[in-house]
Amino acid sequence: MATLPCLQSPCFLSLKPLPQRSTLVFTNHTHSVSSFHTSSQPLQRRLRLTRTPISASLKENLGLLTKTWSDVTSLNSWVVRDYYRLVSSVNSLEPQIQRLTDDQLTAKTAEFRQRLGKGETLADIQAEAFAVVREAAKRKLGMRHFDVQIIGGAVLHDGSIAEMKTGEGKTLVSTLAAYLNALTGEGVHVVTVNDYLAQRDAEWMGRVHRFLGLTVGLVQRGMTAEERRSNYSCDITYTNNSELGFDYLRDNLAGSSGQLVMRWPKPFHFAIVDEVDSVLIDEGRNPLLISGEASKDAARYPVAAKVADLLVRDIHYKVELKDNSVELTEEGIALAEMALETNDLWDENDPWARFVMNALKAKEFYRQDVQYIVRNGKALIINELTGRVEEKRRWSEGIHQAVEAKEGLKIQADSVVVAQITYQSLFKLYPKLSGMTGTAKTEEKEFLKMFQVPVIEVPTNLPNIRNDLPIQAFATAQGKWEYVRQEVEYMFRQGRPVLVGSTSVENSEYLSDLLKEQNIPHNVLNARPKYAAREAEIVAQAGRKYAITISTNMAGRGTDIILGGNPKMLAKEIIEDSLISFLTREAPNVDVDGEAISQKVLSKIKVGPSSLAFLAKTALMAKYVSKNEGKSWTYKEAKSMISESVEMSQSRDLKELERLVDEQSEMYPLGPTIALAYLSVLKDCEVHCLKEGSEVKKLGGLHVIGTSLHESRRIDNQLRGRAGRQGDPGSTRFMVSLQDEMFQKFNFDTEWAVRLISKITNDEDMPIEGDAIVKQLLALQINAEKYFFGIRKSLVEFDEVLEVQRKHVYELRQSILTGDNESCSQHIFQ
């Protein structure tokens, strides 16, 4: 790669010529994964324009020295150092705890509760409780908490946010603080970002808590009030943030005490929020609303949509991208009034203004396959943070109806807000709040200011050796996508797995089409059902050799990308592929993309003779039960049976499973037999994934490509964190175009970069990279973060005014609902 002095800055910029496919030559470079040059380029010119090794080495060593010094002198390092005293105490207790039998270990919970009842504090029993949880996890999960995970658990217990890098075991860390705080009997809430993660963690980590004698609950969408009440009364309750918020609001709209589901009068005690930055910051702009049906103005929305089509941007209305607002000009008002045959858009008796403005917003800011998708005649919201479809959510204030009118869909009734609360106000109700995430340090000031919760950066168990390559900026979007395609193709030829992050369904499918033109097999993971249905499989394959994955967003996916593949997920896939046809004749009711992945490219997993025998035996038993006993399952039931069998294999030991099969052989117990087959296949998958993983490490590990910068550095860091987990090698590269939406939204001055490129070359598609561009982009992201922090701050300040009234009214309602006749009479007289 050639480097040129910057024409407008003392910093240097390096330029990459677009490769000519017929004459590509790969050259190694200290700052690039794939640096191309053409064979006609003179070698002397390349050498002359490259930084001297001495100055480059000096700069790198100076940077390393500065980083080391800052690590030593930072407040975070002193806090972490203090936590190591607790780690020493836990480690010293480990031999003593290891000698306990299972019954003795379980009895520790009752002992701790007795000690708390006699006046000891949680701090007095913390080290021993952590040692007990560590041993329980080792016995039930086969996982022992690392020292840094003990630190993470202590951070959570102290009511702080633990920043732990991707793959460092945040889920396991939560068991420490959850167990310790559940000993008081007041209830602990472990809050995740979706139902899948809540269910997974309740089943997986719940084994540890149940083994130690605690009750574990799970609250999910679709549960009855009785089920919710039972689960909230457990020692530890797993749920997602929206279910928790809506249960709180519904309880405060309840008409009788029998309708309450939470632990009243004190429903909140201690919360551990997974992906806390996503919940409290990203979702912080969207208050939780419970709506009731309002006026029936459905007929006005299609009319307003047609008027919006008549109006021309910058002539009839002005657009402010930054805050998603529109303003009609005099010409626009006149045209709209003429089209609607009204004298005044803002007439109180015939108000058209709101409908027209919403139609213009739907036209300008709400794009299909970006903010929403259309499925089965409905406009379904795509969560911009997770890339998932949210079927039960609707935009308020008539926006959703305007989008439905734009798409020509049936207009659903307008709504009015009955109850609302922001996530910030909701989680402030907890006397003690903690959280964990891989990316919170950049938002530390906001967490401190809004919640009085510090962020503690927990060190990694192994050093992070990921290589974050310089950002490349392109003048045009076309040039950016072409370079993304070339980088993916280059990595694919090497055999390295690649994860490409995109910001929308539209962009992910555009890149997919480019790769299909080059016959590069790949997976797409976005909100479309044909992809979303295979999410677990796609993520499980993403770390394998030759695996190319395009994903809309990797936050909250819940599954780590393991180099060589995820053996547990792959073993489950083999079980399903082998048995599903014997369990059901029903076809899956999912539109699956046949071109999503080419099994010819991924190496085939060799299943051993023992596993083949187990699979054959299970298939025969399934066939017998289906044929002779007339038993049949739907496709969904068959999948569920396999999932339950896999869960059984993890919660019971081998001898118990074998005993269940032998004792009930006449009844043909499929569950234990499938579980034994899974365990056998799992061993084969572990061997295969270990071998393939070592090959991928030699190639350089997972390569992550970001195709645009987010409005927050934190979201970009989430994507970067997918590479280099647990000390693995890996690399990341972000490519941005000056035509990206963020640059337009925040009025970023891109002319200087375009002028710079034009002075050096006539090719607008040539990227620039270096200190100058990084500083400019970083400044833009910081400004965007400040802007959105301002919005969240204003929302919280507004909600705090409501909070005073809401808290008073809700407390009065609860005291009346749960109180006796005498106390109710007193309240009424007051």
Secondary structure, DSSP 8 states (H G I E B T S, - for coil): -EEEE-SSSSSEEEE-----GGGEEEEEETTEEEEEEETTS-HHHHHHTS--HHHHHHHHHHHHHHHHHHHHHSHHHHHHHHHHHHHHHHHHHHHHHHTS-HHHHHHHHHHHHHHHHTT--HHHHHHHHHHHHHHHHHHHTS----HHHHHHHHHHHTT-EEE--TTS-HHHHHHHHHHHHHTTSS-EEEEESSHHHHHHHHHHTHHHHHHTT--EEE--TT--HHHHHHHHTSSEEEEEHHHHHHHHHHHTT-SSGGG--S-SS---SEEEEETHHIIIIIGGGS-EEEEEE----TTHHHHHHHHHHHS-BTTTEEEETTTTEEEE-HHHHHHHHHHHT-S-TT-TTS--HHHHHHHHHHHHH--BTTTEEEETTEEEEE-TTT--EETT---TTTHHHHHHHHTT------EEEEEEE-HHHHHTTSSEEEEEES--GGGHHHHHHHH---EEE---SS----EE---EEESSHHHHHHHHHHHHHHHHHHT--EEEE-SSHHHHHHHHHHHHHTT---EEESSSHHHHTTHHHHHHHTTSTT-EEEES--TT------TT--HHHHHHHHHHHHHHHHH-----SS---TTS--TTTS------HHHHHHHHHHHHHHHHHHHHS-----HHHHHHHHHHHHHHHHHS-HHHHHHHHHHTGGG--HHHHHHHHHHHHHHHHHHHHHHHHHHHHHHTSEEEEESS--SSHHHHHHHHTTSSGGG--EEEEEEEETTSHHHHHTT---HHHHHHHHHH-S-TT--EEEHHHHHHHHHHHHHHHHHHHHHHHHHHHHHHHHHHHHHHHHHHHHHHHHS-HHHHHHHHH-
